[in-house]
Amino acid sequence: MLALIADFLTYLEVERNASVHTRLNYERDLRQFELFLKEAGLAAGALGVTPCGVVDVALIDEDAVKAFIYSVHESCRKVTVARKLSAIRSF
């Protein structure tokens, strides 16, 4: 997933002319989402995480995204949660 995130950040920079601030925040949000998938065990079979911990993004579903958003909603401001969701949707 790290290579896909890097490609996505390049896309944001080159194609969308996104600010450095936006790219850094999206990168942090996507890495946090990836870590959540690995740690929550959601990825264990349903999301196709390999034994070395690589997430198969093609298998990420709506329930995984909802679980992630639910896990951060109490510790983050509403605008931060909205940005995290926007990062995942754009990705």
Residue frames as a rotation matrix with the C-alpha (Angstrom) as fourth column:
MET 1
0.571 0.821 0.000 0.00
0.821 -0.571 0.000 0.00
0.000 0.000 -1.000 0.00
LEU 2
0.215 -0.559 -0.801 2.96
0.347 -0.723 0.598 2.32
-0.913 -0.407 0.038 0.59
ALA 3
-0.790 -0.519 0.325 3.82
0.457 -0.146 0.877 2.40
-0.408 0.842 0.353 -3.11
LEU 4
-0.143 0.837 0.528 0.22
0.905 -0.106 0.413 3.21
0.402 0.536 -0.742 -3.97
ILE 5
0.642 0.314 -0.699 0.19
0.645 -0.714 0.272 6.03
-0.414 -0.626 -0.661 -1.42
ALA 6
-0.304 -0.846 -0.438 3.40
0.289 -0.520 0.803 7.42
-0.908 0.118 0.403 -2.94
ASP 7
-0.752 0.094 0.652 1.86
0.655 -0.002 0.756 7.29
0.072 0.996 -0.060 -6.42
PHE 8
0.320 0.947 0.013 -1.27
0.917 -0.314 0.245 9.00
0.236 -0.067 -0.969 -5.11
LEU 9
0.409 -0.242 -0.880 0.78
0.463 -0.776 0.429 11.79
-0.786 -0.582 -0.206 -3.53
THR 10
-0.743 -0.666 0.070 2.58
0.347 -0.293 0.891 12.33
-0.573 0.686 0.449 -6.84
TYR 11
-0.357 0.726 0.588 -0.80
0.857 0.003 0.516 12.53
0.373 0.687 -0.623 -8.55
LEU 12
0.581 0.592 -0.559 -1.94
0.783 -0.594 0.185 15.15
-0.223 -0.545 -0.808 -6.04
GLU 13
-0.029 -0.707 -0.706 1.18
0.273 -0.685 0.675 17.19
-0.962 -0.174 0.213 -6.67
VAL 14
-0.869 -0.474 0.144 1.38
0.225 -0.118 0.967 16.93
-0.441 0.873 0.209 -10.46
GLU 15
-0.627 0.673 0.392 -2.21
0.642 0.161 0.750 16.60
0.441 0.722 -0.533 -11.62
ARG 16
0.402 0.892 -0.207 -4.18
0.830 -0.259 0.494 18.37
0.387 -0.370 -0.844 -8.92
ASN 17
-0.242 -0.621 0.745 -1.52
0.170 -0.783 -0.598 20.90
0.955 -0.018 0.295 -7.86
ALA 18
0.766 0.529 -0.365 -2.35
0.390 0.068 0.918 20.19
0.511 -0.846 -0.154 -4.20
SER 19
0.525 -0.556 0.644 -0.47
-0.688 -0.723 -0.063 22.16
0.501 -0.410 -0.762 -1.58
VAL 20
-0.495 -0.786 -0.370 2.34
-0.268 0.543 -0.796 20.62
0.826 -0.295 -0.480 0.43
HIS 21
-0.685 0.299 0.664 0.13
-0.711 -0.079 -0.699 20.89
-0.156 -0.951 0.267 3.50
THR 22
0.422 0.899 -0.117 -2.66
-0.896 0.393 -0.206 18.90
-0.139 0.192 0.971 1.84
ARG 23
0.333 -0.357 -0.873 -0.27
-0.426 0.769 -0.477 16.23
0.841 0.530 0.104 0.61
LEU 24
-0.745 -0.658 0.110 1.33
-0.363 0.260 -0.895 15.82
0.560 -0.706 -0.432 4.05
ASN 25
-0.400 0.682 0.612 -2.05
-0.829 0.016 -0.559 15.54
-0.391 -0.731 0.559 5.76
TYR 26
0.603 0.631 -0.488 -3.38
-0.786 0.575 -0.227 13.04
0.137 0.521 0.843 3.20
GLU 27
-0.088 -0.715 -0.693 -0.23
-0.353 0.674 -0.650 10.96
0.931 0.187 -0.312 3.53
ARG 28
-0.862 -0.219 0.456 -0.54
-0.488 0.122 -0.864 10.90
0.134 -0.968 -0.212 7.32
ASP 29
-0.010 0.957 0.289 -4.25
-0.916 0.107 -0.388 10.02
-0.402 -0.269 0.875 7.09
LEU 30
0.587 0.235 -0.775 -3.69
-0.661 0.692 -0.291 7.18
0.467 0.683 0.561 4.62
ARG 31
-0.452 -0.797 -0.400 -0.82
-0.287 0.555 -0.781 5.72
0.845 -0.238 -0.479 6.63
GLN 32
-0.708 0.290 0.644 -3.01
-0.673 -0.001 -0.739 5.87
-0.213 -0.957 0.196 9.74
PHE 33
0.407 0.896 -0.175 -5.77
-0.900 0.361 -0.246 4.06
-0.157 0.258 0.953 7.85
GLU 34
0.241 -0.402 -0.883 -3.34
-0.447 0.761 -0.469 1.38
0.861 0.508 0.004 6.69
LEU 35
-0.812 -0.569 0.130 -2.07
-0.341 0.282 -0.897 0.88
0.474 -0.773 -0.423 10.25
PHE 36
-0.285 0.807 0.516 -5.65
-0.881 -0.008 -0.473 0.67
-0.378 -0.590 0.714 11.51
LEU 37
0.547 0.516 -0.660 -6.44
-0.771 0.617 -0.157 -2.06
0.326 0.595 0.735 8.98
LYS 38
-0.170 -0.718 -0.675 -3.44
-0.226 0.695 -0.682 -4.06
0.959 0.036 -0.281 10.09
GLU 39
-0.911 -0.300 0.284 -3.98
-0.309 0.038 -0.950 -3.62
0.274 -0.953 -0.127 13.83
ALA 40
-0.245 0.912 0.329 -7.75
-0.949 -0.155 -0.275 -3.98
-0.200 -0.379 0.903 13.94
GLY 41
-0.712 -0.058 0.700 -7.64
-0.056 0.998 0.025 -7.45
-0.700 -0.021 -0.714 12.50
LEU 42
0.390 0.867 -0.310 -10.20
-0.391 -0.149 -0.908 -6.36
-0.834 0.475 0.281 9.94
ALA 43
0.256 -0.389 -0.885 -7.66
-0.967 -0.115 -0.229 -7.17
-0.013 0.914 -0.405 7.33
ALA 44
-0.248 -0.519 0.818 -6.83
-0.621 0.733 0.277 -10.65
-0.744 -0.439 -0.504 8.58
GLY 45
-0.558 0.071 0.827 -8.79
0.508 0.817 0.273 -12.49
-0.656 0.573 -0.492 5.95
ALA 46
0.443 0.890 0.105 -11.49
0.668 -0.250 -0.701 -10.25
-0.598 0.380 -0.706 4.65
LEU 47
0.822 -0.131 -0.555 -9.12
-0.330 -0.903 -0.277 -7.59
-0.464 0.410 -0.785 3.41
GLY 48
0.900 -0.428 0.080 -6.44
0.343 0.584 -0.736 -9.89
0.268 0.690 0.673 2.13
VAL 49
0.584 -0.771 0.252 -3.48
-0.811 -0.543 0.218 -8.90
-0.031 -0.332 -0.943 4.28
THR 50
0.463 -0.515 -0.721 -0.54
-0.130 0.766 -0.630 -11.09
0.877 0.386 0.288 3.48
PRO 51
0.663 -0.250 -0.706 1.56
0.717 0.483 0.502 -12.66
0.216 -0.839 0.500 6.26
CYS 52
-0.454 -0.890 -0.046 4.07
0.876 -0.436 -0.208 -9.84
0.165 -0.135 0.977 5.86
GLY 53
-0.224 0.455 -0.862 1.30
0.637 -0.601 -0.483 -7.30
-0.738 -0.657 -0.155 6.52
VAL 54
-0.989 -0.089 -0.118 0.66
-0.033 -0.643 0.765 -5.91
-0.144 0.761 0.633 3.06
VAL 55
-0.213 0.975 -0.064 -2.92
0.000 -0.066 -0.998 -4.70
-0.977 -0.213 0.014 2.62
ASP 56
-0.733 0.126 0.668 -4.69
0.678 0.221 0.702 -5.55
-0.059 0.967 -0.247 -0.63
VAL 57
-0.810 0.377 -0.450 -6.47
-0.210 -0.902 -0.378 -2.24
-0.548 -0.211 0.809 -1.30
ALA 58
-0.721 0.564 -0.403 -8.75
-0.423 0.103 0.900 -3.85
0.549 0.819 0.164 -3.87
LEU 59
-0.339 0.573 -0.746 -10.47
0.557 0.761 0.332 -5.68
0.758 -0.303 -0.578 -1.01
ILE 60
-0.953 0.046 -0.301 -11.08
0.225 -0.558 -0.798 -2.69
-0.205 -0.828 0.522 1.29
ASP 61
-0.339 0.912 0.230 -14.80
0.747 0.113 0.656 -2.29
0.572 0.394 -0.719 1.74
GLU 62
0.031 0.485 0.874 -17.24
-0.142 -0.863 0.484 0.25
0.989 -0.139 0.042 3.16
ASP 63
0.886 0.337 -0.318 -17.31
0.217 0.304 0.928 -1.50
0.409 -0.891 0.196 6.55
ALA 64
0.116 -0.931 -0.345 -13.55
0.988 0.143 -0.053 -1.11
0.099 -0.335 0.937 6.96
VAL 65
-0.554 -0.266 0.788 -13.77
0.342 -0.936 -0.075 2.61
0.758 0.228 0.610 6.20
LYS 66
0.422 0.800 0.427 -16.68
-0.191 -0.382 0.904 3.03
0.886 -0.463 -0.008 8.60
ALA 67
0.752 -0.191 -0.631 -14.78
0.626 0.506 0.594 1.21
0.206 -0.841 0.500 11.35
PHE 68
-0.347 -0.935 0.072 -11.76
0.892 -0.353 -0.283 3.47
0.290 -0.034 0.956 10.84
ILE 69
-0.374 0.267 0.888 -13.84
-0.014 -0.959 0.282 6.66
0.927 0.093 0.362 10.91
TYR 70
0.735 0.675 -0.072 -15.63
0.006 0.100 0.995 5.43
0.678 -0.731 0.070 14.03
SER 71
0.445 -0.633 -0.633 -12.28
0.880 0.441 0.178 4.73
0.166 -0.637 0.753 15.69
VAL 72
-0.626 -0.769 0.128 -11.03
0.743 -0.639 -0.198 8.30
0.234 -0.029 0.972 15.18
HIS 73
0.002 0.702 0.712 -14.24
0.407 -0.651 0.641 10.31
0.913 0.289 -0.287 15.61
GLU 74
0.847 0.351 -0.401 -13.91
0.488 -0.210 0.847 10.72
0.213 -0.913 -0.348 19.39
SER 75
0.240 -0.855 -0.460 -10.26
0.741 -0.145 0.656 11.75
-0.627 -0.498 0.599 19.35
CYS 76
-0.764 -0.507 0.400 -10.41
0.639 -0.507 0.578 14.14
-0.091 0.697 0.711 16.38
ARG 77
-0.496 0.581 -0.646 -12.28
-0.293 -0.812 -0.505 17.31
-0.818 -0.062 0.572 15.49
LYS 78
0.453 0.792 0.409 -15.07
0.192 0.361 -0.913 16.99
-0.871 0.492 0.012 12.94
VAL 79
0.748 -0.194 -0.635 -13.04
-0.634 -0.491 -0.597 18.75
-0.195 0.850 -0.490 10.25
THR 80
-0.362 -0.927 0.099 -10.15
-0.879 0.375 0.296 16.34
-0.311 0.020 -0.950 10.80
VAL 81
-0.299 0.356 0.885 -12.43
0.076 0.934 -0.350 13.32
-0.951 -0.037 -0.306 10.50
ALA 82
0.774 0.620 -0.130 -13.91
-0.029 -0.170 -0.985 14.81
-0.633 0.766 -0.113 7.32
ARG 83
0.334 -0.733 -0.593 -10.41
-0.936 -0.333 -0.116 15.29
-0.112 0.594 -0.797 5.88
LYS 84
-0.577 -0.537 0.615 -9.46
-0.508 0.826 0.244 11.70
-0.639 -0.172 -0.750 6.71
LEU 85
0.149 0.736 0.660 -12.57
0.303 0.602 -0.739 10.47
-0.941 0.311 -0.133 4.91
SER 86
0.832 0.108 -0.544 -11.80
-0.408 -0.545 -0.732 12.75
-0.376 0.831 -0.410 1.97
ALA 87
-0.164 -0.972 -0.170 -8.26
-0.935 0.098 0.341 11.34
-0.315 0.215 -0.924 1.77
ILE 88
-0.540 0.007 0.842 -9.59
-0.025 0.999 -0.025 7.77
-0.841 -0.034 -0.539 1.68
ARG 89
0.543 0.816 0.196 -12.24
0.233 0.078 -0.969 8.61
-0.807 0.572 -0.148 -0.91
SER 90
0.648 -0.353 -0.674 -9.74
-0.713 -0.592 -0.375 10.38
-0.267 0.724 -0.636 -3.14
PHE 91
-0.418 -0.865 0.279 -7.25
-0.739 0.502 0.449 7.55
-0.528 -0.019 -0.849 -2.80
